Every structure is written in structure tokens, then in C-alpha cells.
Amino acid sequence: MVSDRLCLVSGATSGIGLALACALAARGARVVGLGRAPDKAARAFQAVKAAAPESDVRYDILDLSSLKAVADYARSFLDRESRPLDVLVNCAGLYSDRRQLSVDGYEMQFAINHLAAFALTEGLAESLESSSDGRVVAVSSDSHYYGWMRWKKIEAALRGEKPRTPYFGLGAYEESKLANVLFVRALATRHAFTSFAADPGLVNTEMGLKQGASLGSLVWGVRRRFGTIPEVPAKAIADLVSDPALKGRSGGYWKEGREVPPSRRALDDDAARRLWALSQALVDRALAESALSEPFRN
């Protein structure tokens, strides 16, 4: 049950995230949605209130491309809330055919789809562990089956080196989705709360469609044409964070309400540990550089 539980959902202004915010609010949860654009957040808030008029919901603005902004938000969330966070769903996602860099200089898909989720979860981990039944979901994808971790590229980013190889957007997306599954596998060994990776399947959303004529736009166009409505995976995720029988079943990969085998690469515990260490180092580097760039105030 999620009635009266405090739930935080990133990427909650459209697609699966918005549908999930509506589903959780309808079940009586107290919902905090995250979005980057104030106008979209305002519209999403109205959509949730329309779906669940008596719900306790608010929307906060957060730029997930800045790890300092993520860390600052986590601290402000903890300062503002007097009760533990019960549920965190990392639903925000990005696809791009063009190489883009985050505020911190990291490849944007890896930064948004993985590093922001890592930083937000770790920033709120103590509160989640204080809950009687804390739960974390990372929304992954079946794309992870085709992905592999480009360790040299990640290590180069840690050294502050600019990319030298051609950019393949689908490959970067697949890698970020594999990172989601490895992250959840590592979470299961490090924290007492319950963690899941969730595969929403083919979903009709606007993600990936603003790419012009490209392989990526073709792939996402097919997903949109044959995909289900966002409310279907949203219900499955809401069930994941609601079902008392799933408490403690951490680290698994879930699709359509069932735990299913992830890719062979996603079962590599050494890779999960390596990704965790590199992710922490990338976050630490970004926060350190952000502190150095801030003007001194007496």
C-alpha cells in the first residue's frame, strides 16, 4: 500500500513519470514530482489534481544535468520534510542523437539517465532507510540488453578529457540503461531499502522524437506506433512500490509485474561495483569543481 506514503518521482511532467504521479496520487500517496520546466510542471500538477482531486501533491523544479543542483535539492528536500521518504522513482530519461554535454561536462544521456539518479538516490538514502519500507525504482529499458559499459570513456570523463570518438546516440542510450540495472544491483548490497529496475516495455511517449531524420527517430517512432499507453507501465511501477510481498526483494529486473532475467552484462557484480565507484568519483569531481567555481562570499 502507498496510502499516506511520501513518494518522489523524477521526470514527472510527461509520459510514464506523469502517469505514475497520477497513479500514486490516486492510491492516496503524498506525491512530489520533479520537472525541469516550470510551465510543464504547472500543467502536470493540474493533471494530477484532475486525476486525484483530493491528493496531496506538489511539483519541484530541478535541472538533472547539474549534479550540484541534484545534491542541493536532496539537502533541501531533507530539510523541508519532517518524515522519511518512502518511495523514490528515478523516471527521468533522455535520448539524443547528437553528442551533448551536461553542466558538469559529462555525456548527457549518461548524466541524466544514470548519474543524476545515482546522486539523487544517494543524497536521499538516509531518509529512505529511515522509512519502515523504503523503495527505490530505476526505470530502465530492454535497450540494456544491447548495451555495454564503455569504461575507458567513463574514466576519461573523470580525468576531464573531451570525447574523441564518433558519437552513436543509441549506443549511449543502451549503455545508460545498462547502468540503471547495474546501479540497482549494487544498491541491493549497500542499502536496507528495497530497490528494483523496471522495464516499461514499448511505450507511446514523445521521448526521442525530436531528433530529425535519423536512426534514433526511426526507432522511437516505431516505439510510439506500437507502444502501449504510459498508464500501463505506470501501474506496474506503482504495484512494485506498493506490494507488501515485495519488501526486501532487492536488485531484480522487473517487467509487466514479473521479475525477469536481465542481460548477462547486468549480472556482473564486478561491473556493478566498478560503476558505483566511478559514479561516486564523477559526482565528487562535479561537486568539487562547482565549489571551486563559486565566488567567495565573506
C-alpha positions in Angstrom: 0.0 0.0 0.0 1.2 3.5 -0.7 -1.6 5.4 1.1 -0.1 8.3 3.1 3.4 7.3 2.0 5.8 10.1 0.7 6.7 9.4 -2.9 9.2 11.3 -5.1 9.1 10.9 -8.8 11.6 12.4 -11.3 10.6 13.0 -14.9 7.1 13.5 -13.6 5.9 16.2 -16.2 5.1 13.8 -19.0 5.0 10.2 -20.2 5.4 7.4 -17.7 6.5 9.8 -14.9 3.3 11.9 -15.1 1.2 8.7 -15.4 2.9 7.3 -12.3 2.4 10.5 -10.3 -1.3 10.3 -11.2 -1.5 6.6 -10.2 0.3 7.1 -6.9 -1.8 10.1 -6.0 -5.0 8.2 -6.9 -3.8 5.5 -4.4 -3.6 8.0 -1.6 0.2 8.7 -1.7 1.7 12.1 -1.0 3.4 12.8 -4.3 6.3 15.1 -5.1 7.0 15.4 -8.8 10.2 16.7 -10.3 10.5 18.6 -13.6 12.9 20.9 -15.3 10.5 23.4 -16.9 8.2 25.4 -14.7 5.4 25.6 -17.3 5.4 21.8 -17.8 5.4 21.3 -14.1 2.4 23.5 -13.6 0.5 21.6 -16.3 1.5 18.3 -14.8 0.3 19.4 -11.3 -3.1 20.3 -12.8 -3.2 16.9 -14.5 -2.5 15.0 -11.2 -5.1 17.1 -9.4 -7.6 16.3 -12.1 -6.9 12.6 -11.7 -7.0 12.7 -7.9 -8.7 15.9 -6.7 -8.1 15.2 -3.0 -4.5 14.3 -3.5 -1.5 15.9 -1.6 0.8 16.8 -4.5 3.4 19.3 -5.3 6.0 19.8 -8.1 9.6 21.0 -7.6 11.9 22.3 -10.3 15.2 20.6 -10.8 17.8 20.5 -13.6 19.1 17.0 -13.5 22.0 17.9 -15.8 23.7 19.6 -12.9 24.9 17.3 -10.2 25.4 20.2 -7.8 21.7 21.1 -8.3 20.8 17.5 -7.6 22.9 17.4 -4.4 21.4 20.8 -3.3 17.9 19.6 -4.0 18.4 16.4 -1.9 19.6 18.5 1.0 16.7 21.0 0.7 14.2 18.1 0.5 15.5 16.6 3.7 15.5 20.0 5.4 11.9 20.6 4.3 10.4 17.1 5.1 9.9 16.1 8.7 9.1 12.5 7.8 11.1 9.8 5.9 11.0 9.4 2.2 9.2 6.2 1.5 9.5 5.9 -2.3 11.8 7.3 -4.9 11.2 6.5 -8.6 14.0 7.7 -10.9 11.9 8.0 -14.1 13.6 10.9 -15.8 15.1 9.9 -19.1 16.8 11.4 -22.2 17.6 10.2 -25.7 19.7 12.3 -28.1 21.3 11.5 -31.5 23.7 14.4 -31.0 26.5 14.5 -28.5 25.6 16.8 -25.7 27.5 17.5 -22.5 25.9 18.1 -19.1 26.6 21.2 -17.0 29.4 19.1 -15.4 30.9 18.2 -18.8 29.7 14.6 -18.9 27.9 12.9 -21.8 24.3 14.0 -21.4 22.5 10.7 -21.6 24.8 9.0 -19.1 24.5 12.2 -16.9 20.7 12.4 -16.9 19.7 8.7 -17.2 22.3 7.4 -14.6 24.4 9.9 -12.8 21.5 12.1 -11.7 19.6 9.0 -10.4 22.7 7.9 -8.6 23.3 11.3 -7.0 19.6 11.8 -6.0 19.3 8.3 -4.5 22.5 8.6 -2.5 21.5 12.1 -1.4 18.2 10.7 0.0 19.4 7.3 1.1 19.5 8.0 4.8 15.9 9.2 4.7 14.8 6.1 2.6 16.5 3.8 5.1 14.6 5.6 7.9 11.3 4.5 6.3 9.7 1.3 7.5 9.6 0.1 3.9 11.7 2.3 1.7 11.7 1.6 -2.0 13.7 2.8 -5.0 12.9 2.2 -8.6 15.2 2.9 -11.6 13.3 2.9 -14.8 15.5 1.1 -17.3 14.7 -0.4 -20.7 15.0 -3.5 -22.8 17.6 -1.5 -24.6 20.0 -2.5 -21.9 20.2 -6.0 -23.4 22.2 -4.4 -26.3 24.4 -2.2 -24.2 27.8 -2.4 -22.7 29.8 -0.2 -20.4 32.5 1.9 -22.1 34.8 2.0 -19.2 37.6 3.9 -20.9 35.2 6.7 -21.9 33.9 7.0 -18.4 37.4 7.1 -16.9 38.4 9.7 -19.5 35.4 11.9 -18.4 36.7 11.5 -14.8 40.0 12.9 -15.9 38.2 15.8 -17.6 39.2 14.7 -21.1 36.9 15.6 -24.0 35.5 12.8 -26.2 37.5 11.8 -29.3 35.4 9.1 -30.8 32.3 9.4 -33.0 29.0 9.6 -31.2 26.3 7.0 -31.5 23.2 8.0 -29.7 21.6 4.6 -29.5 24.7 3.1 -28.1 25.0 5.8 -25.4 21.3 5.3 -24.5 21.8 1.5 -24.3 24.8 2.0 -22.0 22.9 4.3 -19.7 20.0 1.8 -19.4 22.5 -1.0 -18.6 23.9 1.4 -16.0 20.5 1.6 -14.4 20.3 -2.1 -13.9 23.9 -2.4 -12.6 23.1 0.5 -10.2 20.1 -1.3 -8.7 22.2 -4.5 -8.4 24.7 -2.5 -6.4 22.0 -0.7 -4.3 20.8 -4.1 -3.1 24.2 -4.8 -1.4 24.6 -1.3 0.0 21.3 -0.2 1.5 18.5 -1.6 3.6 15.7 -0.2 1.4 14.2 -2.3 -1.4 15.4 -1.5 -5.0 14.1 -2.5 -8.4 15.0 -1.9 -12.0 11.8 -1.6 -14.1 11.4 -2.2 -17.8 8.3 -0.3 -19.0 8.3 -2.1 -22.4 7.3 -0.4 -25.6 5.5 2.8 -24.6 3.9 5.5 -26.6 5.7 8.7 -25.4 7.4 11.7 -27.1 10.9 10.7 -25.9 13.4 10.5 -28.7 11.1 12.0 -31.4 12.7 15.5 -31.7 15.8 14.2 -33.5 15.0 14.9 -37.1 15.7 12.3 -39.8 17.9 9.7 -38.0 18.1 6.1 -36.9 17.1 7.2 -33.4 13.9 9.0 -34.6 13.0 5.8 -36.6 13.5 3.6 -33.6 11.4 5.9 -31.3 8.8 6.3 -34.0 8.3 2.6 -34.0 8.1 2.5 -30.2 5.5 5.2 -30.4 3.4 3.5 -33.1 3.4 0.0 -31.4 3.8 1.0 -27.8 1.2 0.9 -25.0 -0.1 4.0 -23.2 2.1 5.3 -20.3 -0.6 4.3 -17.8 0.2 0.6 -18.3 3.8 0.7 -17.1 2.9 3.3 -14.5 0.5 0.9 -12.9 3.2 -1.8 -12.9 5.7 0.5 -11.2 3.0 1.7 -8.7 2.4 -2.0 -7.9 6.2 -2.5 -7.4 6.3 0.2 -4.7 3.0 -0.8 -3.1 3.0 -4.6 -2.8 4.0 -5.6 0.8 5.1 -9.1 -0.5 7.9 -7.4 -2.5 9.6 -5.9 0.6 13.3 -6.9 0.6 13.3 -8.4 -2.9 16.1 -6.0 -4.0 18.2 -5.9 -7.1 15.9 -7.5 -9.6 14.8 -6.5 -13.1 11.0 -6.3 -13.5 8.7 -6.2 -16.5 4.9 -6.3 -16.6 4.7 -7.2 -12.9 7.2 -10.1 -13.1 10.9 -10.4 -12.2 12.7 -11.4 -15.4 16.3 -12.1 -16.3 18.3 -9.1 -17.3 21.3 -9.2 -19.7 24.4 -11.2 -18.8 26.3 -8.0 -18.5 23.8 -6.7 -16.0 24.5 -9.7 -13.7 28.2 -8.8 -13.4 28.8 -7.9 -9.7 32.3 -6.7 -10.5 30.9 -4.3 -13.1 28.3 -3.1 -10.6 31.0 -2.3 -8.1 33.2 -0.6 -10.7 30.3 1.5 -11.9 29.4 2.5 -8.4 33.0 3.6 -7.7 33.2 5.6 -10.9 29.8 7.2 -10.4 30.8 8.3 -7.0 34.0 9.7 -8.3 32.3 11.6 -11.1 29.8 13.1 -8.7 32.5 14.1 -6.3 34.5 15.7 -9.1 31.5 17.7 -10.3 30.7 18.9 -6.8 34.4 19.8 -6.2 34.6 21.8 -9.4 31.3 23.5 -8.7 32.6 24.6 -5.3 35.8 26.0 -6.9 33.8 28.0 -9.5 31.6 29.7 -6.9 32.6 33.2 -6.0 33.9 33.7 -2.5 31.4 35.4 -0.1 32.5 36.8 3.1 
